[in-house]
Structures are given as structure tokens and as C-alpha cells.
Amino acid sequence: MHYRRFSIFFVGIASLVTSCTTAFIDEGTVGELPPITRIVTYEADIRSVMTNNCITCHAGPAPNADLDLSNYQNVRFSAESGGLISRMNNAASPMPPSGILPPAVRQLIDKWAADGFPEN
């Protein structure tokens, strides 16, 4: 009787644990997307990416990793140094930690860099 209860309990716990994983949806790669032909700017395109994905942790008086991504200058510096873009493209240790950003978003960041990091 106790063995049966333990088995049911164990299966229930195992189901709970395995259901709490991050879902991965294969959206392709940046290279599979049509090229962006317009100029990508911080204000029009990148600022919203930072607001929606980064500044929860990387802003305020004590940002994580001492990395404040709440303004153009800081985002540009981090992108130019290579840290921001490499972490956003790192599937093994992505930023944000919830999972690698969709290819279309990463393509915007790459195009912004290729365009010379324009602000407006």
C-alpha cells in the first residue's frame, strides 16, 4: 500500500519538475531572415528591445553586473565592446536568462551595429 502511494507521489513530483522547463521554439536563424534594408536606430528600434528585455535587471542604482542598459550611451558602449551582442547571441548562456531572443530581434541589434549605432 505504501509502495503504491510512494509511486503515485513520485510520478506526480516528476511530472511537476519536468513541466517547469523553458520552452524552446525554433524560429530559425538570423541568416534565414530577409535582410533589413533600412537604417536601424536606437530610438526607433533598439530602445524598446532594451526596455522589454534588459532594463529589469540592468538599470537603476545597482544594476546586475554593474551594467546599466537604460540609455543610449551605455547600450552603445556595451554593444561596441562586444559584450552585449555576444551574450544576446549565446545560446548556452543567453541574455536575457529566460532564453535567447528571437532571430528578428537579434537581427535588429546586428543591423544597428552594422549601421554604426545611430541614435535617431
C-alpha positions in Angstrom: 0.0 0.0 0.0 2.8 2.4 0.9 4.7 1.5 -2.2 1.7 2.4 -4.4 1.3 5.8 -2.7 5.0 6.5 -3.0 4.9 5.6 -6.7 2.0 7.9 -7.3 3.7 10.7 -5.3 7.0 10.2 -7.2 5.3 10.3 -10.6 3.4 13.4 -9.6 6.6 15.2 -8.5 8.5 14.1 -11.6 5.7 15.4 -13.8 5.8 18.7 -12.0 9.5 19.1 -12.3 9.7 18.2 -15.9 6.8 20.6 -16.8 8.8 23.6 -15.4 11.3 23.8 -18.2 11.7 26.7 -20.5 10.1 26.0 -23.9 12.2 26.3 -26.9 10.5 27.3 -30.1 12.7 27.0 -33.2 12.3 30.3 -35.0 15.1 29.7 -37.4 18.3 31.8 -37.5 19.2 35.3 -38.3 20.8 34.2 -41.6 17.4 32.8 -42.7 15.6 36.1 -42.4 15.3 38.6 -45.3 17.8 41.4 -44.9 16.8 44.7 -43.2 17.3 47.4 -45.9 16.5 50.5 -43.7 18.7 52.2 -41.2 18.1 50.8 -37.7 18.3 53.4 -34.9 18.4 53.2 -31.1 15.3 55.4 -30.6 13.1 53.7 -33.3 14.2 50.1 -32.8 16.7 49.2 -30.0 15.4 51.2 -27.1 12.2 49.1 -27.0 14.3 45.9 -27.1 16.3 47.1 -24.1 13.1 48.2 -22.2 11.3 44.9 -22.8 14.2 42.5 -22.2 17.1 44.1 -20.3 16.4 47.0 -18.0 14.5 45.0 -15.5 17.9 43.7 -14.3 20.3 46.2 -15.9 19.2 49.6 -14.7 18.7 51.5 -11.5 21.1 52.3 -8.7 22.6 48.8 -8.6 22.3 47.1 -12.0 23.3 43.5 -12.3 26.9 43.0 -13.3 27.3 46.8 -13.0 25.8 47.0 -16.5 23.3 49.8 -16.9 21.4 49.5 -20.2 18.9 52.3 -19.6 20.3 54.8 -22.0 21.8 55.1 -25.5 25.4 55.8 -24.4 25.6 52.7 -22.2 23.9 50.4 -24.7 26.2 51.6 -27.5 29.3 51.2 -25.3 28.3 47.6 -24.4 27.5 46.8 -28.0 30.7 48.3 -29.3 32.8 46.4 -26.8 31.2 43.2 -28.0 29.7 42.0 -24.6 26.1 42.9 -25.3 25.8 41.3 -28.7 27.8 38.2 -27.9 25.6 37.5 -24.8 22.4 38.1 -26.8 23.6 35.5 -29.4 24.9 33.0 -26.9 22.5 30.0 -26.8 24.4 28.3 -24.0 24.3 31.3 -21.6 21.8 33.8 -23.2 20.8 37.2 -22.1 18.1 37.5 -21.1 18.4 34.4 -18.9 14.9 33.3 -19.9 16.1 32.4 -23.3 17.8 33.6 -26.5 15.9 36.4 -28.1 14.1 35.7 -31.4 16.2 35.9 -34.6 14.3 39.0 -35.8 15.3 40.9 -32.6 18.9 39.8 -32.8 19.0 40.8 -36.5 17.9 44.3 -35.5 20.8 44.5 -33.0 23.3 43.3 -35.6 22.0 45.7 -38.2 22.2 48.6 -35.7 25.8 47.7 -35.1 26.5 47.4 -38.9 24.8 50.9 -39.4 27.3 52.4 -36.9 25.0 52.6 -33.8 22.8 55.6 -34.9 20.8 57.2 -32.1 17.9 58.8 -34.1 
